[in-house]
């Protein structure tokens, strides 16, 4: 935060680059809404070109989900004691 308010929205929340964070988020959402299929196609191309990275991301995500499920099961078991 630089303390300098944005001329557009008045927020003082800024990225290190100096860009207003709320305005950037709004701009990004608007771009995605207008270019959804373009973004999805780019993602599909990247995934096809990088199958080993996609597999690694999937393993990591599934591992976190499995750990969360185990933690929930343990919490329920402890509460029933």
C-alpha positions as CSV (number, residue, x, y, z in Angstrom):
1,X,0.0,0.0,0.0
2,X,1.4,3.3,-1.0
3,X,-1.2,5.5,0.5
4,X,-1.9,7.1,-2.8
5,X,-5.5,6.6,-3.7
6,X,-6.5,5.3,-7.1
7,X,-7.9,8.0,-9.4
8,X,-10.6,5.6,-10.6
9,X,-11.9,3.9,-7.5
10,X,-10.2,5.6,-4.5
11,X,-8.6,2.4,-3.1
12,X,-5.1,2.6,-1.7
13,X,-4.6,-1.2,-2.2
14,X,-1.8,-1.6,-4.8
15,X,0.4,-4.2,-6.3
16,X,4.2,-3.9,-6.1
17,X,4.1,-2.6,-9.7
18,X,1.9,0.3,-8.5
19,X,-1.3,-0.9,-10.2
20,X,-4.5,-0.5,-8.3
21,X,-5.5,-4.1,-7.1
22,X,-9.3,-3.7,-7.1
23,X,-9.2,-2.1,-10.6
24,X,-6.9,-4.9,-11.9
25,X,-9.2,-7.6,-10.5
26,X,-12.2,-6.0,-12.1
27,X,-10.3,-5.6,-15.4
28,X,-9.2,-9.3,-15.3
29,X,-12.8,-10.5,-14.6
30,X,-14.1,-8.4,-17.4
31,X,-11.5,-9.7,-19.9
32,X,-12.2,-13.3,-18.9
33,X,-16.0,-12.8,-19.3
34,X,-15.4,-11.5,-22.8
35,X,-12.8,-14.1,-23.7
36,X,-13.8,-17.3,-21.9
37,X,-13.5,-19.6,-24.8
38,X,-10.1,-18.1,-25.8
39,X,-8.8,-18.6,-22.3
40,X,-10.1,-22.2,-22.1
41,X,-8.5,-23.0,-25.5
42,X,-5.2,-21.6,-24.3
43,X,-5.5,-23.7,-21.2
44,X,-6.2,-26.9,-23.2
45,X,-3.2,-26.2,-25.5
46,X,-0.9,-25.7,-22.5
47,X,-2.2,-28.9,-20.8
48,X,-1.6,-30.9,-24.0
49,X,1.9,-29.5,-24.3
50,X,2.7,-30.1,-20.6
51,X,1.2,-33.5,-19.6
52,X,3.8,-34.2,-17.0
53,X,3.2,-30.9,-15.2
54,X,-0.6,-31.4,-15.3
55,X,-0.1,-34.9,-13.8
56,X,2.0,-33.4,-11.0
57,X,-0.6,-30.7,-10.3
58,X,-3.3,-33.4,-10.2
59,X,-1.3,-35.6,-7.8
60,X,-0.6,-32.7,-5.5
61,X,-4.3,-31.6,-5.5
62,X,-5.5,-35.2,-4.9
63,X,-3.0,-35.6,-2.1
64,X,-4.3,-32.5,-0.3
65,X,-7.9,-33.7,-0.7
66,X,-7.0,-37.1,0.7
67,X,-5.2,-35.5,3.7
68,X,-8.2,-33.3,4.3
69,X,-10.6,-36.2,4.2
70,X,-8.3,-38.1,6.7
71,X,-8.2,-35.1,9.0
72,X,-12.0,-34.8,8.9
73,X,-12.4,-38.5,9.7
74,X,-9.9,-38.3,12.6
75,X,-11.8,-35.2,14.0
76,X,-15.1,-37.0,13.8
77,X,-13.6,-40.1,15.6
78,X,-12.2,-37.9,18.3
79,X,-15.5,-36.1,18.8
80,X,-17.4,-39.4,19.2
81,X,-15.1,-40.6,22.0
